[in-house]
Amino acid sequence: MSNELIFFACFLLFVVLMLAIDLGVFNKKDHIVTLKEAAIMSSIWVSFALGFYVLLLTEGEFLHGIQNYAQLKAVTQEYLHNIVLIPENFSASLSAYKQNLALEFITGYVVEYALSVDNIFVMVLIFSAFGVDEKYYHRVLFWGIIGAVIMRFLFIFIGSSLINQFGWIIYVFGGFLVYTGASMFLNRDEEDEIDADNHRVVKFAAKYFPIAADYKGKSFFIKRGGKALITPLFVVLLVVEFTDLIFAVDSIPAIFAVTKDPYIVFFSNIFAILGLRSMFFLLVNIIHKFHYLKTGLAILLVFIGLKMLAHHYLAAWGFTTLHSLLVILFILTTSVIVSLAFPKK
């Protein structure tokens, strides 16, 4: 079994274990998640991500089974890592590789986490439009995460395969991100709305599945008159999954601007997605205060798109992953500070 498969299997086992503990211990009963609970869970997930950063920093060579300089050079060339190798000094070269790998992970994590905030805006609208009881928010988000992990896996490794086969597709991703960021900026002041009755997912579900007329507690499925029905809560779950699918189209190409290693893209993506639920409950009542955050995210997408379009020139100019991280943090921090300094009247 290859090192990648062992590393990947251990990561998935960790994710399954954490989700099982979350559902079976901390959220055994449906309840309204308090601000304190959300803060604790957010801290835990961020700590896990930082712990993984340290793991890559110290043991990063294990991911691709690097044992000598030839293997290190091959991996660096395959995934286009922007580092300088020293042929006569394997130890120093490996150290530079691990530092860059860990930095790519944490940068991708920050990008995905930031873009997830926009997802929170939409989730708030979904729950409000469909009249979901607040104590069932966690249940919907939990199962939504399961679907998101599966979709992200498919998107990331298919995307990586396309980039390896067709190098020019990176320019397509870059152009798409610039367009998406520009559109977000131009429409930043428009009020988002969710029409529960006419949503395309609702129409699809109504066409192909029998739907119960009202909510039945936490149930996604019920039986009535010997006939299986899906409940409106399951329809909400489908809407959440569809929404995440739309957001994945933006966020995954964005992380490929940071690293071409699909494993690092996946790890950073999943850590951010797993922390999204707790961040939702942490920000749900104050998200409206960050009214310039959409502007910041729009600028962020344009920056990442331009970085993809000009990646050859930036590499020649010495623009590293650390520079990308600093620019990203500056954009996000500025948008938050400006939001708080100039609140909406």
RASULCOR-V744579 format. One record per run of one state. SS is the DSSP state (H for helix, E for strand, L for the rest). FROM is the first residue (numbers start at 1). LEN is the number of residues. If there is no record, write none. Layout:
<<SS | FROM | LEN> <SS | FROM | LEN>>
This chain:
<<L | 1 | 2> <H | 3 | 24> <L | 27 | 8> <H | 35 | 28> <L | 63 | 6> <H | 69 | 10> <L | 79 | 11> <H | 90 | 40> <L | 130 | 4> <H | 134 | 32> <L | 166 | 3> <H | 169 | 18> <L | 187 | 13> <H | 200 | 9> <L | 209 | 2> <E | 211 | 1> <L | 212 | 9> <E | 221 | 4> <L | 225 | 2> <E | 227 | 4> <L | 231 | 1> <H | 232 | 25> <L | 257 | 5> <H | 262 | 22> <L | 284 | 3> <H | 287 | 3> <L | 290 | 3> <H | 293 | 17> <L | 310 | 1> <H | 311 | 6> <L | 317 | 4> <H | 321 | 21> <L | 342 | 4>>
